[in-house]
Amino acid sequence: MKLTLEALQVLDAIEQHGSFAAAAEALFKVPSALTYTVQKLEQGLAWPSTTAAATARG
């Protein structure tokens, strides 16, 4: 997946709101849509996101 404006907005929202659920609410999306976007970025960039790891721990 290419790094798109939408993907950057998703990453920014996760960082600002501290969780996938809160970020999804702010972006008017379901949490699974954000998870999908982050996973596609990780696969496309061959880079594990620290955002996903940090929010998974709570």
C-alpha positions as CSV (number, residue, x, y, z in Angstrom):
1,M,0.0,0.0,0.0
2,K,1.2,3.5,-0.9
3,L,1.4,6.0,1.9
4,T,-1.8,8.0,1.3
5,L,-3.3,11.1,2.9
6,E,-6.0,8.8,4.4
7,A,-3.3,6.5,5.9
8,L,-1.5,9.4,7.4
9,Q,-4.7,10.7,8.9
10,V,-5.4,7.3,10.4
11,L,-1.9,7.1,12.0
12,D,-2.2,10.7,13.2
13,A,-5.6,10.0,14.8
14,I,-4.3,6.9,16.5
15,E,-1.4,8.9,18.0
16,Q,-3.6,11.8,19.1
17,H,-6.4,9.8,20.6
18,G,-4.3,6.9,22.1
19,S,-6.4,4.0,20.8
20,F,-7.8,2.5,17.6
21,A,-11.4,2.8,19.0
22,A,-11.1,6.5,19.9
23,A,-9.4,7.3,16.6
24,A,-12.0,5.5,14.7
25,E,-14.7,7.4,16.4
26,A,-13.0,10.7,15.6
27,L,-12.6,9.7,12.0
28,F,-16.2,8.4,11.7
29,K,-14.9,4.9,10.9
30,V,-15.1,1.5,12.5
31,P,-12.0,0.3,14.4
32,S,-11.5,-2.6,12.0
33,A,-11.1,-0.1,9.1
34,L,-8.2,1.5,10.9
35,T,-6.7,-1.9,11.7
36,Y,-6.9,-2.8,8.0
37,T,-5.2,0.4,7.0
38,V,-2.3,0.0,9.5
39,Q,-1.8,-3.7,8.5
40,K,-1.7,-2.8,4.8
41,L,0.9,-0.1,5.6
42,E,3.0,-2.5,7.6
43,Q,2.9,-5.0,4.8
44,G,3.6,-2.5,2.0
45,L,6.4,-0.8,3.8
46,A,7.8,-4.0,5.4
47,W,7.7,-2.1,8.7
48,P,6.0,-3.0,11.9
49,S,4.2,-0.1,13.4
50,T,5.0,0.9,16.9
51,T,1.6,2.5,17.1
52,A,-0.1,-0.8,16.8
53,A,2.1,-2.3,19.5
54,A,1.6,0.6,21.9
55,T,-2.1,0.6,21.6
56,A,-2.4,-3.1,21.9
57,R,-0.9,-3.0,25.3
58,G,-3.4,-0.4,26.4
